[in-house]
């Protein structure tokens, strides 16, 4: 797939990258190679392949117990706040 200069400029603008004119061909080549690899991956036959949750068969993700590990300290934190009402932090209005 060929990537043109305007494509690289559009992508750079979206990514908020400032590319010089000398860098454009290098980025165009790199993007073209990436898209070529994606096209190769699209060619792979995945018809009989089941999705996997883990790359190693029989392996499972170890999860920690869902338990409370800290005490509720919101009152202590709110003592430092300039304004609190009904357990909520009050902030200045910024939208009219």
Biopython code that builds the backbone (N, CA, C, O; Angstrom):
import numpy as np
from Bio.PDB.StructureBuilder import StructureBuilder

atoms = [
    (1, "UNK", "N", (0.840, -1.174, 0.000)),
    (1, "UNK", "CA", (0.000, 0.000, 0.000)),
    (1, "UNK", "C", (0.889, 1.243, 0.000)),
    (1, "UNK", "O", (1.874, 1.312, 0.736)),
    (2, "UNK", "N", (0.540, 2.199, -0.813)),
    (2, "UNK", "CA", (1.332, 3.422, -0.867)),
    (2, "UNK", "C", (0.704, 4.492, 0.020)),
    (2, "UNK", "O", (-0.511, 4.692, 0.035)),
    (3, "UNK", "N", (1.555, 5.151, 0.737)),
    (3, "UNK", "CA", (1.136, 6.249, 1.612)),
    (3, "UNK", "C", (1.650, 7.537, 0.980)),
    (3, "UNK", "O", (2.842, 7.661, 0.698)),
    (4, "UNK", "N", (0.773, 8.475, 0.762)),
    (4, "UNK", "CA", (1.164, 9.745, 0.160)),
    (4, "UNK", "C", (1.483, 10.771, 1.246)),
    (4, "UNK", "O", (1.169, 10.600, 2.424)),
    (5, "UNK", "N", (2.114, 11.830, 0.790)),
    (5, "UNK", "CA", (2.528, 12.890, 1.709)),
    (5, "UNK", "C", (1.333, 13.465, 2.474)),
    (5, "UNK", "O", (1.433, 13.715, 3.675)),
    (6, "UNK", "N", (0.212, 13.674, 1.794)),
    (6, "UNK", "CA", (-0.955, 14.252, 2.458)),
    (6, "UNK", "C", (-1.494, 13.305, 3.534)),
    (6, "UNK", "O", (-2.042, 13.760, 4.538)),
    (7, "UNK", "N", (-1.339, 11.973, 3.328)),
    (7, "UNK", "CA", (-1.759, 11.008, 4.348)),
    (7, "UNK", "C", (-0.894, 11.155, 5.600)),
    (7, "UNK", "O", (-1.402, 11.160, 6.721)),
    (8, "UNK", "N", (0.420, 11.273, 5.393)),
    (8, "UNK", "CA", (1.341, 11.432, 6.524)),
    (8, "UNK", "C", (1.053, 12.747, 7.241)),
    (8, "UNK", "O", (1.084, 12.800, 8.471)),
    (9, "UNK", "N", (0.776, 13.805, 6.486)),
    (9, "UNK", "CA", (0.464, 15.094, 7.102)),
    (9, "UNK", "C", (-0.811, 15.005, 7.938)),
    (9, "UNK", "O", (-0.872, 15.554, 9.038)),
    (10, "UNK", "N", (-1.827, 14.317, 7.422)),
    (10, "UNK", "CA", (-3.084, 14.163, 8.173)),
    (10, "UNK", "C", (-2.875, 13.374, 9.457)),
    (10, "UNK", "O", (-3.378, 13.745, 10.517)),
    (11, "UNK", "N", (-2.131, 12.286, 9.347)),
    (11, "UNK", "CA", (-1.863, 11.452, 10.524)),
    (11, "UNK", "C", (-1.038, 12.236, 11.550)),
    (11, "UNK", "O", (-1.296, 12.163, 12.752)),
    (12, "UNK", "N", (-0.052, 12.981, 11.065)),
    (12, "UNK", "CA", (0.782, 13.773, 11.970)),
    (12, "UNK", "C", (-0.050, 14.840, 12.673)),
    (12, "UNK", "O", (0.149, 15.112, 13.856)),
    (13, "UNK", "N", (-0.984, 15.443, 11.939)),
    (13, "UNK", "CA", (-1.838, 16.458, 12.553)),
    (13, "UNK", "C", (-2.710, 15.833, 13.644)),
    (13, "UNK", "O", (-2.851, 16.395, 14.730)),
    (14, "UNK", "N", (-3.305, 14.646, 13.343)),
    (14, "UNK", "CA", (-4.138, 13.972, 14.334)),
    (14, "UNK", "C", (-3.334, 13.569, 15.572)),
    (14, "UNK", "O", (-3.838, 13.617, 16.694)),
    (15, "UNK", "N", (-2.085, 13.174, 15.351)),
    (15, "UNK", "CA", (-1.221, 12.749, 16.460)),
    (15, "UNK", "C", (-0.503, 13.929, 17.104)),
    (15, "UNK", "O", (0.270, 13.750, 18.045)),
    (16, "UNK", "N", (-0.755, 15.126, 16.603)),
    (16, "UNK", "CA", (-0.123, 16.345, 17.099)),
    (16, "UNK", "C", (1.402, 16.255, 17.040)),
    (16, "UNK", "O", (2.106, 16.591, 17.992)),
    (17, "UNK", "N", (1.887, 15.786, 15.881)),
    (17, "UNK", "CA", (3.320, 15.684, 15.652)),
    (17, "UNK", "C", (3.747, 16.773, 14.679)),
    (17, "UNK", "O", (3.066, 17.015, 13.682)),
    (18, "UNK", "N", (4.842, 17.416, 14.952)),
    (18, "UNK", "CA", (5.406, 18.411, 14.036)),
    (18, "UNK", "C", (6.511, 17.719, 13.243)),
    (18, "UNK", "O", (7.612, 17.511, 13.754)),
    (19, "UNK", "N", (6.213, 17.365, 11.992)),
    (19, "UNK", "CA", (7.186, 16.681, 11.151)),
    (19, "UNK", "C", (7.754, 17.655, 10.129)),
    (19, "UNK", "O", (7.025, 18.460, 9.550)),
    (20, "UNK", "N", (9.054, 17.572, 9.917)),
    (20, "UNK", "CA", (9.686, 18.402, 8.900)),
    (20, "UNK", "C", (9.500, 17.742, 7.538)),
    (20, "UNK", "O", (9.115, 16.576, 7.451)),
    (21, "UNK", "N", (9.776, 18.494, 6.477)),
    (21, "UNK", "CA", (9.649, 17.966, 5.114)),
    (21, "UNK", "C", (10.622, 16.810, 4.893)),
    (21, "UNK", "O", (10.330, 15.890, 4.130)),
    (22, "UNK", "N", (11.768, 16.854, 5.551)),
    (22, "UNK", "CA", (12.768, 15.784, 5.384)),
    (22, "UNK", "C", (12.311, 14.485, 6.047)),
    (22, "UNK", "O", (12.709, 13.400, 5.621)),
    (23, "UNK", "N", (11.482, 14.585, 7.085)),
    (23, "UNK", "CA", (11.019, 13.392, 7.804)),
    (23, "UNK", "C", (9.853, 12.693, 7.109)),
    (23, "UNK", "O", (9.606, 11.513, 7.357)),
    (24, "UNK", "N", (9.145, 13.395, 6.255)),
    (24, "UNK", "CA", (7.941, 12.845, 5.618)),
    (24, "UNK", "C", (8.187, 11.524, 4.886)),
    (24, "UNK", "O", (7.434, 10.575, 5.104)),
    (25, "UNK", "N", (9.211, 11.420, 4.023)),
    (25, "UNK", "CA", (9.411, 10.143, 3.321)),
    (25, "UNK", "C", (9.689, 8.969, 4.270)),
    (25, "UNK", "O", (9.228, 7.852, 4.036)),
    (26, "UNK", "N", (10.436, 9.231, 5.328)),
    (26, "UNK", "CA", (10.755, 8.175, 6.302)),
    (26, "UNK", "C", (9.481, 7.684, 6.991)),
    (26, "UNK", "O", (9.286, 6.479, 7.152)),
    (27, "UNK", "N", (8.619, 8.611, 7.394)),
    (27, "UNK", "CA", (7.369, 8.228, 8.045)),
    (27, "UNK", "C", (6.423, 7.546, 7.063)),
    (27, "UNK", "O", (5.722, 6.602, 7.429)),
    (28, "UNK", "N", (6.400, 8.014, 5.831)),
    (28, "UNK", "CA", (5.552, 7.380, 4.811)),
    (28, "UNK", "C", (5.983, 5.932, 4.600)),
    (28, "UNK", "O", (5.138, 5.042, 4.514)),
    (29, "UNK", "N", (7.282, 5.690, 4.518)),
    (29, "UNK", "CA", (7.797, 4.333, 4.346)),
    (29, "UNK", "C", (7.448, 3.464, 5.551)),
    (29, "UNK", "O", (7.016, 2.322, 5.392)),
    (30, "UNK", "N", (7.635, 4.003, 6.755)),
    (30, "UNK", "CA", (7.322, 3.241, 7.966)),
    (30, "UNK", "C", (5.847, 2.880, 8.051)),
    (30, "UNK", "O", (5.503, 1.749, 8.395)),
    (31, "UNK", "N", (4.967, 3.841, 7.738)),
    (31, "UNK", "CA", (3.524, 3.564, 7.772)),
    (31, "UNK", "C", (3.134, 2.548, 6.704)),
    (31, "UNK", "O", (2.291, 1.684, 6.943)),
    (32, "UNK", "N", (3.743, 2.650, 5.537)),
    (32, "UNK", "CA", (3.452, 1.692, 4.468)),
    (32, "UNK", "C", (3.868, 0.278, 4.881)),
    (32, "UNK", "O", (3.163, -0.688, 4.591)),
    (33, "UNK", "N", (5.000, 0.160, 5.550)),
    (33, "UNK", "CA", (5.453, -1.165, 6.005)),
    (33, "UNK", "C", (4.508, -1.737, 7.064)),
    (33, "UNK", "O", (4.221, -2.934, 7.065)),
    (34, "UNK", "N", (4.028, -0.880, 7.960)),
    (34, "UNK", "CA", (3.087, -1.328, 8.994)),
    (34, "UNK", "C", (1.792, -1.805, 8.351)),
    (34, "UNK", "O", (1.271, -2.864, 8.702)),
    (35, "UNK", "N", (1.279, -1.026, 7.414)),
    (35, "UNK", "CA", (0.040, -1.420, 6.731)),
    (35, "UNK", "C", (0.233, -2.673, 5.898)),
    (35, "UNK", "O", (-0.693, -3.474, 5.767)),
    (36, "UNK", "N", (1.428, -2.859, 5.327)),
    (36, "UNK", "CA", (1.735, -4.091, 4.606)),
    (36, "UNK", "C", (1.701, -5.300, 5.528)),
    (36, "UNK", "O", (1.209, -6.362, 5.146)),
    (37, "UNK", "N", (2.222, -5.144, 6.737)),
    (37, "UNK", "CA", (2.191, -6.234, 7.719)),
    (37, "UNK", "C", (0.752, -6.559, 8.109)),
    (37, "UNK", "O", (0.399, -7.729, 8.259)),
    (38, "UNK", "N", (-0.076, -5.536, 8.273)),
    (38, "UNK", "CA", (-1.482, -5.758, 8.607)),
    (38, "UNK", "C", (-2.169, -6.518, 7.476)),
    (38, "UNK", "O", (-2.984, -7.404, 7.732)),
    (39, "UNK", "N", (-1.849, -6.182, 6.241)),
    (39, "UNK", "CA", (-2.426, -6.904, 5.099)),
    (39, "UNK", "C", (-1.989, -8.373, 5.119)),
    (39, "UNK", "O", (-2.789, -9.259, 4.820)),
    (40, "UNK", "N", (-0.746, -8.630, 5.464)),
    (40, "UNK", "CA", (-0.275, -10.020, 5.569)),
    (40, "UNK", "C", (-1.041, -10.763, 6.659)),
    (40, "UNK", "O", (-1.414, -11.921, 6.470)),
    (41, "UNK", "N", (-1.278, -10.115, 7.790)),
    (41, "UNK", "CA", (-2.006, -10.754, 8.882)),
    (41, "UNK", "C", (-3.449, -11.054, 8.487)),
    (41, "UNK", "O", (-4.024, -12.048, 8.931)),
    (42, "UNK", "N", (-4.034, -10.195, 7.654)),
    (42, "UNK", "CA", (-5.403, -10.429, 7.193)),
    (42, "UNK", "C", (-5.497, -11.693, 6.346)),
    (42, "UNK", "O", (-6.562, -12.305, 6.271)),
    (43, "UNK", "N", (-4.401, -12.091, 5.709)),
    (43, "UNK", "CA", (-4.374, -13.261, 4.837)),
    (43, "UNK", "C", (-4.381, -14.577, 5.637)),
    (43, "UNK", "O", (-4.699, -15.629, 5.083)),
    (44, "UNK", "N", (-4.043, -14.528, 6.904)),
    (44, "UNK", "CA", (-3.944, -15.740, 7.723)),
    (44, "UNK", "C", (-5.323, -16.368, 7.900)),
    (44, "UNK", "O", (-6.313, -15.677, 8.142)),
    (45, "UNK", "N", (-5.365, -17.698, 7.773)),
    (45, "UNK", "CA", (-6.619, -18.431, 7.942)),
    (45, "UNK", "C", (-6.837, -18.692, 9.434)),
    (45, "UNK", "O", (-6.104, -19.463, 10.054)),
    (46, "UNK", "N", (-7.842, -18.046, 9.993)),
    (46, "UNK", "CA", (-8.150, -18.205, 11.416)),
    (46, "UNK", "C", (-9.508, -18.873, 11.614)),
    (46, "UNK", "O", (-10.121, -18.729, 12.672)),
    (47, "UNK", "N", (-9.975, -19.593, 10.618)),
    (47, "UNK", "CA", (-11.321, -20.172, 10.640)),
    (47, "UNK", "C", (-11.522, -21.120, 11.827)),
    (47, "UNK", "O", (-12.561, -21.042, 12.483)),
    (48, "UNK", "N", (-10.594, -21.989, 12.121)),
    (48, "UNK", "CA", (-10.797, -22.976, 13.174)),
    (48, "UNK", "C", (-10.133, -22.621, 14.485)),
    (48, "UNK", "O", (-10.005, -23.479, 15.358)),
    (49, "UNK", "N", (-9.714, -21.406, 14.647)),
    (49, "UNK", "CA", (-8.975, -21.007, 15.839)),
    (49, "UNK", "C", (-9.937, -20.395, 16.859)),
    (49, "UNK", "O", (-10.637, -19.425, 16.567)),
    (50, "UNK", "N", (-9.958, -20.969, 18.036)),
    (50, "UNK", "CA", (-10.823, -20.449, 19.103)),
    (50, "UNK", "C", (-10.120, -19.307, 19.817)),
    (50, "UNK", "O", (-8.903, -19.349, 19.994)),
    (51, "UNK", "N", (-10.863, -18.288, 20.231)),
    (51, "UNK", "CA", (-10.232, -17.206, 20.987)),
    (51, "UNK", "C", (-9.700, -17.720, 22.322)),
    (51, "UNK", "O", (-10.265, -18.644, 22.907)),
    (52, "UNK", "N", (-8.618, -17.123, 22.798)),
    (52, "UNK", "CA", (-8.033, -17.583, 24.044)),
    (52, "UNK", "C", (-7.959, -16.449, 25.055)),
    (52, "UNK", "O", (-7.758, -15.287, 24.705)),
    (53, "UNK", "N", (-8.127, -16.818, 26.308)),
    (53, "UNK", "CA", (-8.010, -15.854, 27.383)),
    (53, "UNK", "C", (-6.568, -15.776, 27.871)),
    (53, "UNK", "O", (-6.177, -14.798, 28.509)),
    (54, "UNK", "N", (-5.780, -16.803, 27.573)),
    (54, "UNK", "CA", (-4.395, -16.854, 28.002)),
    (54, "UNK", "C", (-3.606, -17.606, 26.933)),
    (54, "UNK", "O", (-4.108, -18.593, 26.395)),
    (55, "UNK", "N", (-2.390, -17.175, 26.609)),
    (55, "UNK", "CA", (-1.641, -17.827, 25.540)),
    (55, "UNK", "C", (-1.163, -19.240, 25.865)),
    (55, "UNK", "O", (-0.837, -20.001, 24.953)),
    (56, "UNK", "N", (-1.115, -19.600, 27.131)),
    (56, "UNK", "CA", (-0.671, -20.940, 27.503)),
    (56, "UNK", "C", (-1.869, -21.774, 27.919)),
    (56, "UNK", "O", (-2.626, -21.359, 28.797)),
    (57, "UNK", "N", (-2.064, -22.949, 27.308)),
    (57, "UNK", "CA", (-3.230, -23.763, 27.661)),
    (57, "UNK", "C", (-3.211, -24.184, 29.121)),
    (57, "UNK", "O", (-2.159, -24.506, 29.674)),
    (58, "UNK", "N", (-4.380, -24.177, 29.733)),
    (58, "UNK", "CA", (-4.504, -24.604, 31.125)),
    (58, "UNK", "C", (-4.133, -23.539, 32.137)),
    (58, "UNK", "O", (-4.268, -23.767, 33.339)),
    (59, "UNK", "N", (-3.676, -22.400, 31.694)),
    (59, "UNK", "CA", (-3.288, -21.331, 32.611)),
    (59, "UNK", "C", (-4.490, -20.431, 32.886)),
    (59, "UNK", "O", (-5.344, -20.248, 32.019)),
    (60, "UNK", "N", (-4.553, -19.885, 34.067)),
    (60, "UNK", "CA", (-5.623, -18.952, 34.433)),
    (60, "UNK", "C", (-5.002, -17.727, 35.072)),
    (60, "UNK", "O", (-3.917, -17.790, 35.649)),
    (61, "UNK", "N", (-5.698, -16.624, 34.962)),
    (61, "UNK", "CA", (-5.237, -15.394, 35.589)),
    (61, "UNK", "C", (-5.514, -15.473, 37.093)),
    (61, "UNK", "O", (-6.645, -15.712, 37.516)),
    (62, "UNK", "N", (-4.468, -15.271, 37.888)),
    (62, "UNK", "CA", (-4.658, -15.267, 39.336)),
    (62, "UNK", "C", (-5.237, -13.932, 39.757)),
    (62, "UNK", "O", (-4.672, -12.882, 39.453)),
    (63, "UNK", "N", (-6.337, -13.966, 40.440)),
    (63, "UNK", "CA", (-6.988, -12.747, 40.898)),
    (63, "UNK", "C", (-6.915, -12.667, 42.415)),
    (63, "UNK", "O", (-7.018, -13.679, 43.108)),
    (64, "UNK", "N", (-6.739, -11.466, 42.914)),
    (64, "UNK", "CA", (-6.709, -11.304, 44.367)),
    (64, "UNK", "C", (-8.135, -11.304, 44.905)),
    (64, "UNK", "O", (-9.086, -11.051, 44.165)),
    (65, "UNK", "N", (-8.273, -11.579, 46.158)),
    (65, "UNK", "CA", (-9.589, -11.598, 46.787)),
    (65, "UNK", "C", (-10.177, -10.189, 46.780)),
    (65, "UNK", "O", (-9.462, -9.212, 47.000)),
    (66, "UNK", "N", (-11.467, -10.088, 46.530)),
    (66, "UNK", "CA", (-12.144, -8.793, 46.530)),
    (66, "UNK", "C", (-12.567, -8.481, 47.953)),
    (66, "UNK", "O", (-13.679, -8.797, 48.375)),
    (67, "UNK", "N", (-11.655, -7.852, 48.683)),
    (67, "UNK", "CA", (-11.935, -7.545, 50.083)),
    (67, "UNK", "C", (-11.458, -6.128, 50.407)),
    (67, "UNK", "O", (-10.542, -5.612, 49.766)),
    (68, "UNK", "N", (-12.078, -5.515, 51.391)),
    (68, "UNK", "CA", (-11.713, -4.173, 51.820)),
    (68, "UNK", "C", (-10.383, -4.247, 52.555)),
    (68, "UNK", "O", (-10.216, -5.047, 53.476)),
    (69, "UNK", "N", (-9.442, -3.408, 52.143)),
    (69, "UNK", "CA", (-8.120, -3.430, 52.779)),
    (69, "UNK", "C", (-7.803, -2.125, 53.503)),
    (69, "UNK", "O", (-6.835, -2.064, 54.261)),
    (70, "UNK", "N", (-8.610, -1.069, 53.281)),
    (70, "UNK", "CA", (-8.376, 0.205, 53.938)),
    (70, "UNK", "C", (-9.647, 0.670, 54.635)),
    (70, "UNK", "O", (-10.759, 0.320, 54.239)),
    (71, "UNK", "N", (-9.458, 1.451, 55.661)),
    (71, "UNK", "CA", (-10.619, 1.981, 56.374)),
    (71, "UNK", "C", (-11.090, 3.262, 55.704)),
    (71, "UNK", "O", (-10.328, 3.909, 54.986)),
    (72, "UNK", "N", (-12.346, 3.631, 55.937)),
    (72, "UNK", "CA", (-12.936, 4.838, 55.372)),
    (72, "UNK", "C", (-12.403, 6.052, 56.115)),
    (72, "UNK", "O", (-12.641, 6.207, 57.313)),
    (73, "UNK", "N", (-11.679, 6.917, 55.405)),
    (73, "UNK", "CA", (-11.069, 8.081, 56.038)),
    (73, "UNK", "C", (-11.520, 9.382, 55.384)),
    (73, "UNK", "O", (-10.801, 10.379, 55.439)),
    (74, "UNK", "N", (-12.705, 9.387, 54.763)),
    (74, "UNK", "CA", (-13.134, 10.575, 54.041)),
    (74, "UNK", "C", (-13.310, 11.786, 54.964)),
    (74, "UNK", "O", (-13.076, 12.917, 54.538)),
    (75, "UNK", "N", (-13.711, 11.570, 56.201)),
    (75, "UNK", "CA", (-13.870, 12.701, 57.127)),
    (75, "UNK", "C", (-12.525, 13.369, 57.409)),
    (75, "UNK", "O", (-12.443, 14.595, 57.485)),
    (76, "UNK", "N", (-11.493, 12.581, 57.560)),
    (76, "UNK", "CA", (-10.157, 13.133, 57.791)),
    (76, "UNK", "C", (-9.698, 13.933, 56.573)),
    (76, "UNK", "O", (-9.125, 15.012, 56.725)),
    (77, "UNK", "N", (-9.944, 13.418, 55.367)),
    (77, "UNK", "CA", (-9.545, 14.119, 54.153)),
    (77, "UNK", "C", (-10.346, 15.405, 53.974)),
    (77, "UNK", "O", (-9.809, 16.403, 53.495)),
    (78, "UNK", "N", (-11.608, 15.393, 54.348)),
    (78, "UNK", "CA", (-12.446, 16.569, 54.139)),
    (78, "UNK", "C", (-12.156, 17.679, 55.143)),
    (78, "UNK", "O", (-12.557, 18.823, 54.926)),
    (79, "UNK", "N", (-11.481, 17.368, 56.216)),
    (79, "UNK", "CA", (-11.103, 18.417, 57.167)),
    (79, "UNK", "C", (-10.175, 19.437, 56.523)),
    (79, "UNK", "O", (-10.165, 20.600, 56.927)),
    (80, "UNK", "N", (-9.403, 19.026, 55.538)),
    (80, "UNK", "CA", (-8.469, 19.927, 54.858)),
    (80, "UNK", "C", (-9.124, 20.709, 53.728)),
    (80, "UNK", "O", (-8.529, 21.661, 53.221)),
    (81, "UNK", "N", (-10.324, 20.334, 53.323)),
    (81, "UNK", "CA", (-10.991, 20.991, 52.198)),
    (81, "UNK", "C", (-11.513, 22.362, 52.612)),
    (81, "UNK", "O", (-11.972, 22.532, 53.741)),
    (82, "UNK", "N", (-11.448, 23.351, 51.703)),
    (82, "UNK", "CA", (-11.957, 24.675, 52.038)),
    (82, "UNK", "C", (-13.455, 24.688, 52.299)),
    (82, "UNK", "O", (-13.911, 25.381, 53.209)),
    (83, "UNK", "N", (-14.237, 23.932, 51.516)),
    (83, "UNK", "CA", (-15.681, 23.904, 51.709)),
    (83, "UNK", "C", (-16.205, 22.489, 51.488)),
    (83, "UNK", "O", (-15.883, 21.838, 50.494)),
    (84, "UNK", "N", (-17.017, 22.030, 52.432)),
    (84, "UNK", "CA", (-17.638, 20.706, 52.358)),
    (84, "UNK", "C", (-19.076, 20.838, 52.799)),
    (84, "UNK", "O", (-19.382, 21.559, 53.749)),
    (85, "UNK", "N", (-19.959, 20.142, 52.108)),
    (85, "UNK", "CA", (-21.364, 20.136, 52.511)),
    (85, "UNK", "C", (-21.940, 18.761, 52.209)),
    (85, "UNK", "O", (-21.812, 18.259, 51.092)),
    (86, "UNK", "N", (-22.571, 18.155, 53.200)),
    (86, "UNK", "CA", (-23.192, 16.830, 53.070)),
    (86, "UNK", "C", (-22.203, 15.792, 52.551)),
    (86, "UNK", "O", (-22.571, 14.918, 51.766)),
    (87, "UNK", "N", (-20.953, 15.886, 52.987)),
    (87, "UNK", "CA", (-19.953, 14.905, 52.592)),
    (87, "UNK", "C", (-19.380, 15.114, 51.205)),
    (87, "UNK", "O", (-18.651, 14.256, 50.708)),
    (88, "UNK", "N", (-19.697, 16.252, 50.558)),
    (88, "UNK", "CA", (-19.211, 16.532, 49.216)),
    (88, "UNK", "C", (-18.297, 17.750, 49.234)),
    (88, "UNK", "O", (-18.483, 18.661, 50.041)),
    (89, "UNK", "N", (-17.310, 17.762, 48.344)),
    (89, "UNK", "CA", (-16.434, 18.915, 48.219)),
    (89, "UNK", "C", (-17.148, 19.976, 47.397)),
    (89, "UNK", "O", (-17.684, 19.672, 46.331)),
    (90, "UNK", "N", (-17.162, 21.210, 47.872)),
    (90, "UNK", "CA", (-17.751, 22.313, 47.145)),
    (90, "UNK", "C", (-16.658, 23.059, 46.416)),
    (90, "UNK", "O", (-15.637, 23.413, 47.005)),
    (91, "UNK", "N", (-16.873, 23.300, 45.122)),
    (91, "UNK", "CA", (-15.886, 23.990, 44.297)),
    (91, "UNK", "C", (-16.548, 25.194, 43.636)),
    (91, "UNK", "O", (-17.771, 25.217, 43.503)),
    (92, "UNK", "N", (-15.780, 26.191, 43.221)),
    (92, "UNK", "CA", (-16.364, 27.355, 42.564)),
    (92, "UNK", "C", (-17.039, 26.962, 41.244)),
    (92, "UNK", "O", (-16.576, 26.065, 40.539)),
    (93, "UNK", "N", (-18.112, 27.634, 40.933)),
    (93, "UNK", "CA", (-18.841, 27.378, 39.695)),
    (93, "UNK", "C", (-18.024, 27.947, 38.524)),
    (93, "UNK", "O", (-17.596, 29.100, 38.562)),
    (94, "UNK", "N", (-17.817, 27.135, 37.496)),
    (94, "UNK", "CA", (-17.013, 27.583, 36.354)),
    (94, "UNK", "C", (-17.848, 27.673, 35.078)),
    (94, "UNK", "O", (-17.388, 28.237, 34.086)),
    (95, "UNK", "N", (-19.060, 27.130, 35.085)),
    (95, "UNK", "CA", (-19.921, 27.168, 33.916)),
    (95, "UNK", "C", (-21.170, 27.956, 34.282)),
    (95, "UNK", "O", (-21.828, 27.668, 35.282)),
    (96, "UNK", "N", (-21.488, 28.944, 33.469)),
    (96, "UNK", "CA", (-22.672, 29.774, 33.718)),
    (96, "UNK", "C", (-23.912, 29.084, 33.192)),
    (96, "UNK", "O", (-25.013, 29.622, 33.305)),
]
sb = StructureBuilder()
sb.init_structure("model")
sb.init_model(0)
sb.init_chain("A")
sb.init_seg("    ")
for serial, (resi, resn, name, xyz) in enumerate(atoms, 1):
    if name == "N":
        sb.init_residue(resn, " ", resi, " ")
    sb.init_atom(name, np.array(xyz, "f"), 0.0, 1.0, " ", f" {name:<3s}", serial, name[0])
structure = sb.get_structure()
